[in-house]
Amino acid sequence: MSAQAARAPSPQPPILLREMAGPIAVLTLNRPAARNSLSAAMIATLHAELNEIRDDKSVRGLVIAANGPAFSAGHDMKELTAHRTDPDRGRAFFAEMMNACSAMMQAIVHLPKPVVAAVQGIATAAGCQLVASCDLAIASEAAKFATPGVDIGLFCSTPMVALSRNVPRKQAMEMLLTGEPVTADRAREIGLVNRVVPAGTERDAAIALAQQVASKSAYTVKLGKEAFYRQAEMSLADAYRYAAEVMTENMMARDAEEGIKAFIEKREPTWRDE
């Protein structure tokens, strides 16, 4: 081996891993040394994968997991701080990153397939936002959740959007104003996660939950997920009007016709996802 070859840097591992568990895609944050912080590259890579999964009919569900002791520590503060020396003291870069991250989180919400977070460790700030943006969440007993921006003079305003749509206001405000972490059990009590499982089993549990949803009609899941998030932003009367329209449309679908017929005939339905 030449001296030059010996000095050549080893290739860096990918920051995001993708694998398939049957019809479920598993995206794994893979920056354990950086506590899986959401760098510009991580946000862009995640968003690109979400777009690809959205259009891939062979994928019926998604699990977002992470390697290392932390699920995600939120935004990459070293990357953000490096732009303090920009002529505008970083304003343009900060705006770009916050908007890019917000768009990625909304891509999770708008994905027409179920998204389940598998949280093995601490999820803070935008990492907590990532969990809250998923449709469902499985947490290890060792997991903790926090929005600690207030401790460093940076209120978790964008994480607040997802958090406040998951948990009651008083509990959301307590997390945002104190920055104190909550345990996995407490996160389940306030509605931030669905289930708490023994450490080391959260990924398998998340995949199993995603597979359970994936066994339903993909058309029905897509229709229902979109309706769930849309009606939540409406007044009660508008929500009922909209939901009635959705149910009428759903009743006209082939899968609804088949599902109801199978129920009456006491057999398993055969979905066509239409």
N, C-alpha and C positions, 0 to 999 in steps of 0.2 A: 504493500500500500504506500503510495507516495505521501509526502508530508502535506501536500496541498489537499489530497483527499482526506487525510486524517483531520485536517482543520475545517473541512466543509461542514457547515451546520446540518444537524439532522433535521429531516422534514418535520414540520409542526403537525400535530394531530388535528383533525377537523374539529371546529368549535361546536358543530352540531352533528350528531349521529342520527341516522335513520335506519330502521329495520321494520320488518313486517311480522306480526303475530297473527297469522290467518288474514282476515280482512282488515285488521287494525294496524295502522301505521303508528310507530313509536318514535317520537323525536326526543332525543336526549341531549340536554345542554352539557357541553363537554369542555368547560373551562374551570375545572375544579380548583386549580391554583389561584384563580381570580374569583373564587366563590361564585362562579357562573354569572358574573355581572353582565348586564345587557349593554355591551359595547355597540358601536355603530354597526360593526360587522355582524354581530349576533342578531341584532334586530333585523337587519336586511336579510340575513340567511333564513331566519325564522319566517319572515313574511313571504319570501320566495317559496319556501316549502309549503306554506299554507295555501298559496295560490295553486301550486301543483296538485296538492291533495284535493283541493276544491273541485278540480276538473277531472280527477281520476276516479272513474266509476268502480274500479276494483277495490278502492279504499272505502270502507263503510264506517270508520270511526278513527279517532286519533287520541293517543295518550301523549302527554308532555311530561317528561321525567328529567332527571339530572344526575350527573355523576359527582361523587365527592361528598363532603360533609354538609354542604349548603345547597339548597335548591336554587336559590338566586339571591344575591345581595343587592339587587336593583341595578340602577345605572352605574356605569364604570366611572367612578369619581376621578380617577387618575386621568382618564381620557378627557373628561370635561374640563378639569383643572388645567390641562396642557393648553387649552385654548384661551386662557386668561391673557396670554401674550398677544392674541390677535389684535389688530387695530381697533376693533369694536369691543375689546375685552371679552370676546367669546359670544356676544349676543346672538349673532347669526347661527353659529354652530349649536348653541343651546336650543334655539327655536327649532332648528332642523331636527335635532335629536328628539325633542319632546313630541313634535308632530309625527315623526317617523314611528316612534314607540306607540303613540296613540293610534296611529293607523294600523299597526300590527295587532294591537289588542282588539281593535274593532274587527279585524279580519278573522279573529278567533270567534267572536260573537256572530259574525255573518257567515261563517263556514256552515254549509248545509248538512253537516254531519256532527255527531256528538263529539265533544272534546273533554277529556278527563285528565286532570292534573294528578300526578303521582308524586307526592311531596315527602321526601325522605329526611330533609333537614330544615334548617331555618330559611324562611322566605321573608325578606324585608323589602320595604319600599316598593319599587317597581316589580320586585320578585313576588311580593304579596299581591300586587296588582295583577300579575300574570295568573296566579292561582284564582283570584276573584273573577277574572275574565273567562275562565273555562266554565263550561256548562256544569260540570261535576268535579268533585275533588276527593281523593283518597289521601289521608295523611298517616304517616308513621307515628307511633307513640312518641318518637323522638323529635318530631317536627315542632317548630315554633313559628309564629307569625308576628310581624311588627311593621309599623309605619313610623320609623324613628327620625324622619327628616327634621322634626322640630328640635332635636338634640344638636344638630349642626347648623341651625339657622336656615333650613331649607324645608318648608312645610311640604308634606307629601300631597300636593294638589292634584296631580294626575292620578296617582294611586287612589286618591280619595274618590274619584269618579266610579271606579269599579267596586271599591270597598263599600261605599254607601249604597250601592245597588245589590249588595249581598247581605248586609247585616243591619240591624236596627240603628237608628240615628245615634242614640246615646252611646251604644257600644262602639260605633264607628268613630264618634267624636273622642271617646276616651282613648282609643288607639292612636288617633291622629294628634291629640293634644299632649299626651304623656309620652308617647314613643315606646311605652313599655310592651315587651313581647307577651303574647298570649300562648298558652299551651295548645297542643292538638285537641285535647278534650274540650277546652274552652272555645276553641275555634268551631268545634262541632256544635256546641251549645248555642252559639250565636248565629250559626248558619253559614259560616265561611267554608266549611268542608262538610261532606256528606257522612264519611265514615272514618274511624280511626282504627288502624290495624297494627299488629306487632311489627316492630322495626325489621326491615328486610323483606317484608311481604307486600309492601305498598304498590310496587310496580305490577306484580301479578294480579293483585286485587283490582287495580285500575284497568288492566287489560280485560279481566273477566267482566267488569261492569260495562266497559265499552262494547265487548262482544255481546252482552245481553241486549243492549240497545240496538246493536247492528243486526240482530236477528229479526228485527221488526221491518216493516216496509220502509225502504229508504225515502220514498216519496212522502209518506206520512210523517216521518221524523223531520225531514226538511221543512215541510209545511208547518208542522207544529213548533219547531224551534224558532223559525222566523216570526210566527204569530206570538209566541211567548214574549219575545223581547220587544216587539212593536206595541202590543197592548199594554205593556207595563209603563209606557210613557204617556198613555192616554188617560183622559177622564173616565170615570166609571161608565157613563152612558156611551161614550165613543168606543170604549173597549168592547162593550157588549155588541154594538153595531158591527164593529170590525170582526169580532169573533164569530158572529152569526154568518157573515159573508164567507169567512174561512171554512166554517163547518159545512156550509152549503156546497162550496167548491170541493171540499174533501169528500162529501157524500157522492159526488159525481165521478170520483176517481175509480179506476178499475180495482185497485187494491182494497178500497173500502167495500166495494160490492162483493169482492171475493172473501174478505175478512168476515163480513156480516153473514154471508152465506155459510162459511165454514163454521161459524159460531152456532148457527141454527142447526146445522147438520152434525155438530159435535165432532169435528175433524180439524186437523191442522191446516191453516191456510197456505196457499202457494203464492208467494209474492212475485210480482213482475216489476215492482218499483215504479208503478205508473198509475 
